[in-house]
Amino acid sequence: QVQLVESGGGSVQAGGSLRLSCVASRNIFSTYDMAWYRQAPGEQRELVAGITTAEKTNYAGSVQGRFTITKDNAKKTVYLQMNSLKPEDTALYYCNYWPPRAFWGQGTQVTVSS
C-alpha cells in the first residue's frame, strides 16, 4: 500500500500563507488523480483541490483564487499553496487519491487566527 505523508501545516494569522506537501512512498501521480481534502472540527471532510494526471485542476468554491494545487512527479510530491488564509480555513488537511480511497494519513494541521 502506498504511504502518503502530509506536512507543512502550522499556525498563521489571517492573510498569511502556507505550502503543504504530500510525499508518496512511490510514484503514483503520473497514474492517479490526487487531491487535498480538509476536515474542520465537527464538520465532514471536504474536497479542497484536485489535480489530474494531465494536471487539470479543480477547486472548492471557498478556496478558488487563493489556493493552488501542483505536483512534481519526479519528487513524488503534491503541493497545496495556500494564500490569503482565513480563519475558516482552519482544519486538518489530508492528501489522498481523487476520488479518495479508504485509507487516510495523519494529515497536517492548519490553524488560522483572526
Backbone hydrogen bonds in HBPLUS format (Angstrom, degrees):
<---DONOR---> <-ACCEPTOR-->    atom                        ^
c    i                          cat <-CA-CA->   ^        H-A-AA   ^      H-
h    n   atom  resd res      DA  || num        DHA   H-A  angle D-A-AA Bond
n    s   type  num  typ     dist DA aas  dist angle  dist       angle   num
A0025-SER N   A0003-GLN O   2.93 MM  22  5.18 136.8  2.12 147.8 155.7     1
A0005-VAL N   A0023-VAL O   2.97 MM  18  5.29 162.7  2.00 146.0 151.4     2
A0023-VAL N   A0005-VAL O   2.98 MM  18  5.29 158.5  2.03 145.0 143.7     3
A0007-SER N   A0021-SER O   2.87 MM  14  5.30 142.1  2.02 152.7 157.0     4
A0021-SER N   A0007-SER O   2.88 MM  14  5.30 162.8  1.91 143.5 147.2     5
A0010-GLY N   A0109-GLN O   2.93 MM  99  6.20 112.6  2.40 140.0 158.3     6
A0111-THR N   A0010-GLY O   2.91 MM 101  6.19 165.3  1.93 158.2 158.3     7
A0012-VAL N   A0111-THR O   2.90 MM  99  6.37 158.7  1.95 165.2 172.3     8
A0113-SER N   A0012-VAL O   2.90 MM 101  6.35 159.9  1.94 154.0 159.8     9
A0016-GLY N   A0013-GLN O   2.96 MM   3  5.65 152.4  2.04 145.4 148.2    10
A0014-ALA N   A0113-SER O   2.68 MM  99  5.68 136.1  1.87 176.4 168.2    11
A0015-GLY N   A0085-LEU O   2.72 MM  70  4.87 161.3  1.76 139.8 146.5    12
A0085-LEU N   A0016-GLY O   3.07 MM  69  5.46 173.5  2.07 153.3 153.8    13
A0018-LEU N   A0082-MET O   2.94 MM  64  5.25 150.4  2.03 143.4 152.8    14
A0082-MET N   A0018-LEU O   2.78 MM  64  5.25 168.2  1.80 177.9 177.6    15
A0020-LEU N   A0080-LEU O   2.88 MM  60  4.97 164.5  1.90 141.0 140.3    16
A0080-LEU N   A0020-LEU O   2.94 MM  60  4.97 147.8  2.05 134.0 136.5    17
A0022-CYS N   A0078-VAL O   2.81 MM  56  5.09 131.4  2.04 147.8 160.7    18
A0078-VAL N   A0022-CYS O   2.91 MM  56  5.09 152.1  1.99 138.6 147.0    19
A0024-ALA N   A0076-LYS O   2.89 MM  52  5.48 161.4  1.93 158.6 164.5    20
A0031-THR N   A0028-ILE O   2.96 MM   3  5.35 155.3  2.02 111.6 119.6    21
A0032-TYR N   A0028-ILE O   2.85 MM   4  5.92 154.3  1.91 163.4 172.0    22
A0098-TRP N   A0033-ASP O   2.95 MM  65  5.23 140.4  2.10 131.2 124.9    23
A0034-MET N   A0051-ILE O   2.96 MM  17  5.49 158.3  2.01 163.9 163.2    24
A0051-ILE N   A0034-MET O   2.76 MM  17  5.49 163.6  1.78 166.9 167.6    25
A0035-ALA N   A0096-ASN O   2.94 MM  61  5.69 153.8  2.01 170.0 169.1    26
A0096-ASN N   A0035-ALA O   3.05 MM  61  5.69 151.7  2.14 154.4 160.2    27
A0036-TRP N   A0049-ALA O   2.74 MM  13  5.32 159.0  1.78 160.4 167.9    28
A0048-VAL N   A0036-TRP O   2.82 MM  12  5.46 164.9  1.84 149.3 148.0    29
A0049-ALA N   A0036-TRP O   3.27 MM  13  5.32 159.3  2.31 134.8 138.6    30
A0037-TYR N   A0094-TYR O   2.72 MM  57  5.11 162.5  1.75 151.8 156.8    31
A0094-TYR N   A0037-TYR O   2.80 MM  57  5.11 162.8  1.83 138.7 144.4    32
A0038-ARG N   A0046-GLU O   2.92 MM   8  5.50 150.4  2.01 149.1 158.8    33
A0046-GLU N   A0038-ARG O   2.80 MM   8  5.50 159.7  1.84 154.8 160.4    34
A0039-GLN N   A0092-LEU O   2.90 MM  53  5.29 146.1  2.02 139.3 150.3    35
A0092-LEU N   A0039-GLN O   2.99 MM  53  5.29 171.8  1.99 135.0 135.2    36
A0043-GLU N   A0040-ALA O   2.95 MM   3  5.28 157.5  2.00 139.8 137.7    37
A0060-ALA N   A0048-VAL O   2.93 MM  12  5.21 157.5  1.98 148.3 144.0    38
A0050-GLY N   A0058-ASN O   2.84 MM   8  5.16 155.7  1.90 146.4 153.5    39
A0058-ASN N   A0050-GLY O   3.00 MM   8  5.16 143.4  2.13 141.9 144.2    40
A0052-THR N   A0056-LYS O   2.81 MM   4  5.20 156.9  1.86 148.0 156.0    41
A0055-GLU N   A0052-THR O   2.85 MM   3  4.85 157.3  1.91 107.7 111.9    42
A0063-VAL N   A0060-ALA O   3.03 MM   3  5.63 158.1  2.08 117.5 123.9    43
A0064-GLN N   A0060-ALA O   3.08 MM   4  6.15 127.1  2.37 150.6 165.5    44
A0066-ARG N   A0063-VAL O   2.88 MM   3  5.39 162.1  1.91 140.2 143.2    45
A0067-PHE N   A0063-VAL O   3.08 MM   4  5.65 155.1  2.14 159.9 159.5    46
A0083-ASN N   A0066-ARG O   3.04 MM  17  5.17 156.6  2.10 134.0 140.9    47
A0068-THR N   A0081-GLN O   2.81 MM  13  5.05 148.7  1.91 142.8 152.0    48
A0081-GLN N   A0068-THR O   2.81 MM  13  5.05 162.0  1.84 158.0 154.6    49
A0070-THR N   A0079-TYR O   3.20 MM   9  5.22 156.7  2.26 127.7 133.8    50
A0079-TYR N   A0070-THR O   2.80 MM   9  5.22 166.4  1.82 143.2 148.0    51
A0072-ASP N   A0077-THR O   2.80 MM   5  5.37 160.2  1.84 165.2 169.0    52
A0075-LYS N   A0072-ASP O   3.09 MM   3  5.38 127.4  2.38 103.9 117.1    53
A0076-LYS N   A0072-ASP O   2.95 MM   4  6.03 108.1  2.48 140.5 159.3    54
A0077-THR N   A0072-ASP O   3.20 MM   5  5.37 168.4  2.21 141.5 143.5    55
A0076-LYS N   A0073-ASN O   3.03 MM   3  4.81 151.6  2.12  97.2 106.0    56
A0089-ASP N   A0086-LYS O   2.86 MM   3  5.39 163.6  1.88 119.5 124.8    57
A0090-THR N   A0087-PRO O   3.05 MM   3  5.64 164.7  2.07 117.7 121.6    58
A0091-ALA N   A0110-VAL O   2.97 MM  19  5.52 145.5  2.09 145.1 155.8    59
A0110-VAL N   A0091-ALA O   2.91 MM  19  5.52 166.9  1.92 163.9 168.4    60
A0093-TYR N   A0108-THR O   2.91 MM  15  5.22 176.0  1.91 140.9 140.9    61
A0108-THR N   A0093-TYR O   2.81 MM  15  5.22 146.6  1.92 140.4 151.5    62
